[in-house]
C-alpha cells in the first residue's frame, strides 16, 4: 500500500537513530520475520523522507566499525508518524471489516 514503507521506517526510528541496514533488520524483527525490506526500496525511501524533512541523516560509525549514515526522526517526522499510524489503523480496520464480512 502507498506509504506503508514510510510508516515502517518512521516507526523503526521512533526510539533511536539507526543506519540503513539496522532499519531493515528492525522492520524484519518487529514483523516477526514476515517483512523484508530490500536495499533497492529502502534507500530511495530514506532519501525521500529526508527530503521531506521527516528524518535527518548524519555520518557515524556502525557496530562493524564502518562509516554509515545514521537516520533519526525529526520533530516533523514524529508528527508524520502519528498521522501515518492513524491512517494505517483506519485502512487496516476497513480492510479487516471487508474481509470478515459475509456478503
Backbone bond lengths (Angstrom), bond angles and torsions (degrees), N, CA, C in turn:
res aa  C-N    CA-C-N  psi(-1)  N-CA   C-N-CA  omega(-1)  CA-C   N-CA-C  phi
1 X - - - 1.443 - - 1.536 109.26 -
2 X 1.310 114.11 148.16 1.462 120.49 -179.74 1.526 110.32 -56.24
3 X 1.314 117.25 129.45 1.450 121.48 176.15 1.518 115.53 84.62
4 X 1.322 118.21 -5.30 1.461 120.33 -177.35 1.524 111.53 -62.99
5 X 1.316 117.15 -43.76 1.466 120.18 179.90 1.526 109.90 -62.73
6 X 1.321 117.41 -40.07 1.465 120.03 177.78 1.518 110.41 -58.46
7 X 1.321 116.75 -45.59 1.466 121.38 179.01 1.523 110.80 -60.11
8 X 1.323 117.03 -45.26 1.464 120.62 -179.46 1.526 111.87 -62.81
9 X 1.317 116.68 -40.58 1.464 120.40 179.18 1.522 110.40 -66.98
10 X 1.327 116.39 -48.19 1.461 119.57 179.89 1.528 110.80 -59.00
11 X 1.324 116.41 -42.74 1.465 120.67 179.67 1.532 110.93 -63.77
12 X 1.322 117.18 -40.43 1.468 119.68 -178.65 1.530 112.03 -67.68
13 X 1.329 116.93 -22.43 1.467 120.88 179.30 1.523 112.91 -94.63
14 X 1.319 116.89 2.33 1.458 120.63 -175.35 1.526 112.95 -59.87
15 X 1.304 118.09 -38.17 1.463 120.66 -175.18 1.519 114.59 -88.81
16 X 1.339 116.38 -36.87 1.462 118.84 -175.76 1.525 110.57 -161.94
17 X 1.334 116.97 157.19 1.468 120.41 174.98 1.533 110.18 -64.16
18 X 1.328 115.70 147.06 1.464 121.14 179.67 1.527 109.36 -146.28
19 X 1.318 115.66 156.61 1.465 120.16 173.36 1.530 108.10 -88.10
20 X 1.323 116.16 168.45 1.458 121.73 -172.66 1.516 115.08 -53.61
21 X 1.324 116.99 -49.44 1.462 119.87 -178.26 1.528 110.63 -61.66
22 X 1.335 117.12 -38.10 1.468 121.03 179.29 1.527 111.08 -68.35
23 X 1.328 117.34 -33.96 1.469 120.68 177.02 1.530 109.03 -63.62
24 X 1.330 116.98 -48.18 1.471 120.86 179.05 1.528 110.62 -60.11
25 X 1.321 116.67 -43.01 1.465 121.57 179.36 1.528 110.86 -64.05
26 X 1.329 116.89 -40.18 1.474 121.36 -179.69 1.530 110.72 -66.13
27 X 1.328 117.87 -41.93 1.464 121.23 178.28 1.527 109.38 -61.91
28 X 1.317 116.79 -43.82 1.463 120.48 178.38 1.531 110.56 -61.92
29 X 1.325 115.94 -43.60 1.468 121.38 -179.97 1.528 110.98 -64.38
30 X 1.342 117.77 -46.43 1.465 121.19 -178.16 1.530 111.86 -64.74
31 X 1.344 116.85 -25.84 1.470 120.52 -178.93 1.524 112.13 -96.19
32 X 1.322 117.21 13.68 1.466 121.95 -177.57 1.524 111.53 54.75
33 X 1.305 115.95 45.23 1.467 124.95 176.51 1.535 113.94 66.67
34 X 1.319 117.86 19.51 1.462 120.54 178.32 1.526 110.83 -86.62
35 X 1.338 117.51 -42.16 1.463 121.78 -176.86 1.521 110.41 -98.82
36 X 1.316 114.91 133.64 1.459 121.09 178.10 1.523 108.03 -130.93
37 X 1.316 116.67 119.16 1.458 121.64 -178.79 1.523 108.69 -99.11
38 X 1.309 115.64 122.89 1.460 121.28 -179.93 1.534 110.59 -84.25
39 X 1.315 116.69 151.77 1.463 121.60 -179.41 1.519 112.01 -57.13
40 X 1.326 116.76 -35.36 1.459 120.80 -179.44 1.510 113.40 -64.80
41 X 1.316 117.40 -20.67 1.466 122.17 175.11 1.526 111.42 -99.76
42 X 1.324 116.10 -37.08 1.459 121.20 -173.73 1.528 112.42 -65.71
43 X 1.321 117.40 -52.68 1.465 119.17 -172.59 1.524 113.47 -67.35
44 X 1.332 120.13 -40.36 1.472 118.24 173.53 1.530 111.84 -60.62
45 X 1.331 117.24 -37.04 1.471 120.42 177.98 1.526 110.56 -66.18
46 X 1.329 117.37 -41.66 1.464 120.42 178.25 1.525 111.07 -61.37
47 X 1.327 117.28 -43.82 1.465 120.63 179.23 1.524 110.46 -64.50
48 X 1.331 117.42 -39.65 1.460 121.97 178.80 1.537 110.35 -63.95
49 X 1.328 117.13 -45.73 1.465 121.30 179.61 1.531 111.13 -64.36
50 X 1.317 116.15 -36.94 1.466 120.13 177.10 1.532 109.80 -66.23
51 X 1.313 116.66 -43.35 1.465 121.57 179.30 1.534 110.86 -61.98
52 X 1.334 116.96 -35.05 1.464 121.42 179.37 1.525 112.21 -77.45
53 X 1.330 117.30 -9.01 1.455 121.10 178.83 1.520 114.14 84.78
54 X 1.329 117.53 12.45 1.458 120.94 -178.13 1.520 112.48 -88.15
55 X 1.326 116.94 -21.54 1.462 121.58 173.65 1.524 108.01 -135.15
56 X 1.312 115.68 158.66 1.460 121.96 173.76 1.525 107.22 -121.34
57 X 1.322 116.20 159.44 1.465 120.36 -178.63 1.523 110.14 -132.26
58 X 1.328 114.73 138.35 1.467 121.22 174.68 1.525 108.06 -137.50
59 X 1.311 116.23 154.34 1.465 120.43 177.66 1.516 109.41 -82.58
60 X 1.328 115.41 141.48 1.456 121.77 177.67 1.515 109.69 -152.51
61 X 1.316 116.74 -168.48 1.462 122.59 -179.65 1.526 108.21 -116.91
62 X 1.328 116.36 129.20 1.460 121.95 -177.65 1.528 111.25 -78.21
63 X 1.346 114.75 177.08 1.463 120.69 178.40 1.531 111.28 -62.61
64 X 1.332 116.62 -25.83 1.461 121.37 179.31 1.528 111.74 -89.90
65 X 1.348 115.23 14.46 1.463 121.76 178.66 1.528 112.31 63.06
66 X 1.335 115.85 34.14 1.459 121.90 176.86 1.515 109.72 -112.02
67 X 1.309 115.54 151.75 1.453 121.19 175.96 1.530 108.67 -69.94
68 X 1.331 116.66 131.87 1.463 120.62 -177.92 1.526 109.68 -148.88
69 X 1.327 115.66 152.10 1.468 120.71 174.22 1.527 108.06 -86.00
70 X 1.316 115.11 126.43 1.458 121.42 177.65 1.527 108.23 -102.26
71 X 1.318 114.36 132.61 1.456 121.61 -178.07 1.515 109.25 -107.78
72 X 1.336 116.12 141.34 1.462 121.81 -179.71 1.525 108.81 -137.81
73 X 1.327 115.53 148.94 1.463 120.46 175.13 1.522 109.92 -68.91
74 X 1.302 115.99 139.77 1.458 121.08 170.93 1.527 107.46 -93.92
75 X 1.306 116.65 174.54 1.466 120.56 176.45 1.536 109.46 -59.45
76 X 1.339 116.30 -42.85 1.469 120.39 177.83 1.527 110.43 -64.40
77 X 1.324 117.16 -34.02 1.458 121.75 178.08 1.515 112.23 -66.12
78 X 1.320 116.40 -37.25 1.471 119.81 177.50 1.526 110.41 -66.14
79 X 1.332 116.76 -40.64 1.465 119.93 176.51 1.528 110.45 -64.38
80 X 1.325 116.10 -41.87 1.465 120.18 179.69 1.521 111.34 -65.38
81 X 1.324 117.34 -37.90 1.463 121.13 177.31 1.523 110.08 -57.48
82 X 1.315 117.42 -44.37 1.466 120.32 179.73 1.527 111.31 -65.11
83 X 1.327 117.41 -40.10 1.475 120.51 177.04 1.520 110.91 -63.84
84 X 1.336 115.95 -45.79 1.463 121.19 -179.17 1.530 110.68 -63.95
85 X 1.319 116.74 -40.22 1.464 120.74 -179.73 1.530 110.73 -64.40
86 X 1.324 116.92 -45.59 1.471 120.88 179.28 1.522 110.50 -62.85
87 X 1.315 117.20 -42.25 1.461 121.35 178.98 1.527 110.73 -63.79
88 X 1.336 116.40 -43.98 1.467 120.67 178.84 1.524 110.99 -62.24
89 X 1.316 117.61 -43.01 1.454 120.41 -179.10 1.532 111.43 -63.51
90 X 1.331 117.37 -38.74 1.471 120.48 175.65 1.515 110.45 -63.99
91 X 1.330 116.84 -46.47 1.460 121.29 -179.03 1.525 111.18 -64.15
92 X 1.325 117.01 -47.37 1.470 120.63 -179.58 1.524 110.82 -62.23
93 X 1.326 117.21 -39.15 1.457 120.83 177.82 1.517 111.75 -64.04
94 X 1.323 116.93 -41.29 1.462 120.95 179.25 1.528 110.99 -66.45
95 X 1.325 116.98 -42.18 1.461 120.62 178.88 1.529 110.14 -64.40
96 X 1.311 116.62 -43.98 1.479 120.66 177.60 1.525 110.69 -58.72
97 X 1.313 115.69 -42.70 1.468 119.75 179.94 1.522 110.86 -62.05
98 X 1.336 117.45 -42.90 1.467 120.88 178.63 1.518 111.18 -65.34
99 X 1.319 117.78 -45.44 1.455 121.91 -177.75 1.524 111.30 -63.81
100 X 1.307 117.83 -37.05 1.454 121.88 -177.90 1.524 113.90 -83.18
101 X 1.331 116.94 -10.74 1.456 119.49 -176.08 1.541 110.66 -69.92
102 X 1.288 115.25 152.89 1.470 122.00 -178.26 1.512 111.64 -84.59
103 X 1.307 118.54 -19.22 1.470 120.58 -172.01 1.433 114.41 -102.99
